[in-house]
């Protein structure tokens, strides 16, 4: 809001000075700081979904209409990869088992290759809303 007020004041001052034949523009260095902070906020906001989760990737291991099969696969995945979280969702008529919380698609792809050893067919990277805690130093101003 302050940035908008400063901008409006700048436009007003510019229009006033146009009546004279000389224009002198002095930019407050604090505007650069405000611009940088707003860019960081915009980048962080663009990564968050409406539910408060981050936009990222998971690996879908199976999509089946059989609930027991999906539950079995989820248990297998959790026992083999206990450091990852596995998710069982239902989107009629399919039960889907997905694993992982990856911000970076390349990281998800590397993990998909590990899963491919155990599940050679139908394992692929999907975009999903993921659980993630972002560190402040992860967002660098451009």
GIFEN-V353523 format. One record per residue. N is the residue number from 1. RES is the residue in three letters. SS is DSSP state (h for helix, s for strand, l for the rest). D_CENTER is the distance of its C-alpha to the mean C-alpha in Angstrom with 1 decimal. Layout:
# GIFEN-V353523
<<N/RES/SS/D_CENTER> <N/RES/SS/D_CENTER>>
This chain:
# GIFEN-V353523
<<1/UNK/l/25.7> <2/UNK/h/27.8> <3/UNK/h/26.4> <4/UNK/h/27.6> <5/UNK/h/31.0> <6/UNK/h/31.4> <7/UNK/h/30.6> <8/UNK/h/33.2> <9/UNK/h/35.7> <10/UNK/h/35.2> <11/UNK/h/35.9> <12/UNK/h/38.9> <13/UNK/h/40.3> <14/UNK/h/39.8> <15/UNK/h/41.7> <16/UNK/h/44.4> <17/UNK/h/44.8> <18/UNK/h/45.1> <19/UNK/h/48.4> <20/UNK/l/49.6> <21/UNK/l/49.5> <22/UNK/l/47.4> <23/UNK/l/43.7> <24/UNK/l/42.4> <25/UNK/l/38.7> <26/UNK/l/37.5> <27/UNK/l/33.9> <28/UNK/l/33.0> <29/UNK/l/30.9> <30/UNK/h/28.9> <31/UNK/h/27.3> <32/UNK/h/25.5> <33/UNK/h/24.1> <34/UNK/h/23.0> <35/UNK/h/21.4> <36/UNK/h/19.5> <37/UNK/h/18.3> <38/UNK/h/17.3> <39/UNK/h/15.3> <40/UNK/h/13.3> <41/UNK/h/12.9> <42/UNK/h/11.8> <43/UNK/h/9.1> <44/UNK/h/7.8> <45/UNK/h/8.5> <46/UNK/h/6.9> <47/UNK/l/3.3> <48/UNK/s/5.4> <49/UNK/l/7.6> <50/UNK/l/11.3> <51/UNK/l/12.0> <52/UNK/l/10.2> <53/UNK/l/7.9> <54/UNK/s/4.2> <55/UNK/s/3.3> <56/UNK/s/5.2> <57/UNK/s/9.0> <58/UNK/s/12.3> <59/UNK/s/15.8> <60/UNK/s/18.1> <61/UNK/s/21.6> <62/UNK/s/23.7> <63/UNK/s/24.1> <64/UNK/s/27.5> <65/UNK/l/29.7> <66/UNK/l/31.3> <67/UNK/h/29.9> <68/UNK/h/32.0> <69/UNK/h/30.8> <70/UNK/h/27.1> <71/UNK/h/27.9> <72/UNK/h/29.9> <73/UNK/h/27.1> <74/UNK/h/24.7> <75/UNK/h/27.4> <76/UNK/h/28.0> <77/UNK/h/24.5> <78/UNK/h/24.2> <79/UNK/h/27.6> <80/UNK/h/26.8> <81/UNK/l/23.4> <82/UNK/l/23.7> <83/UNK/l/21.1> <84/UNK/l/18.3> <85/UNK/l/17.6> <86/UNK/s/18.8> <87/UNK/s/18.4> <88/UNK/s/21.1> <89/UNK/s/20.4> <90/UNK/s/23.0> <91/UNK/s/22.7> <92/UNK/l/26.3> <93/UNK/l/28.1> <94/UNK/s/25.7> <95/UNK/s/24.6> <96/UNK/s/21.5> <97/UNK/s/20.8> <98/UNK/s/17.4> <99/UNK/s/16.7> <100/UNK/s/14.1> <101/UNK/s/10.6> <102/UNK/s/9.2> <103/UNK/l/6.2> <104/UNK/l/8.9> <105/UNK/h/10.9> <106/UNK/h/14.1> <107/UNK/h/13.9> <108/UNK/h/13.6> <109/UNK/h/16.5> <110/UNK/h/18.6> <111/UNK/h/18.4> <112/UNK/h/19.2> <113/UNK/h/22.3> <114/UNK/h/23.4> <115/UNK/h/23.1> <116/UNK/h/25.2> <117/UNK/l/28.1> <118/UNK/l/28.4> <119/UNK/l/27.2> <120/UNK/l/28.3> <121/UNK/l/27.6> <122/UNK/l/24.7> <123/UNK/l/21.9> <124/UNK/s/18.9> <125/UNK/s/15.1> <126/UNK/s/13.3> <127/UNK/s/10.0> <128/UNK/s/9.3> <129/UNK/s/7.9> <130/UNK/s/8.1> <131/UNK/l/9.9> <132/UNK/l/8.8> <133/UNK/l/10.5> <134/UNK/l/9.5> <135/UNK/l/12.7> <136/UNK/h/13.9> <137/UNK/h/15.0> <138/UNK/h/11.7> <139/UNK/l/11.2> <140/UNK/l/14.2> <141/UNK/l/15.8> <142/UNK/l/16.8>>
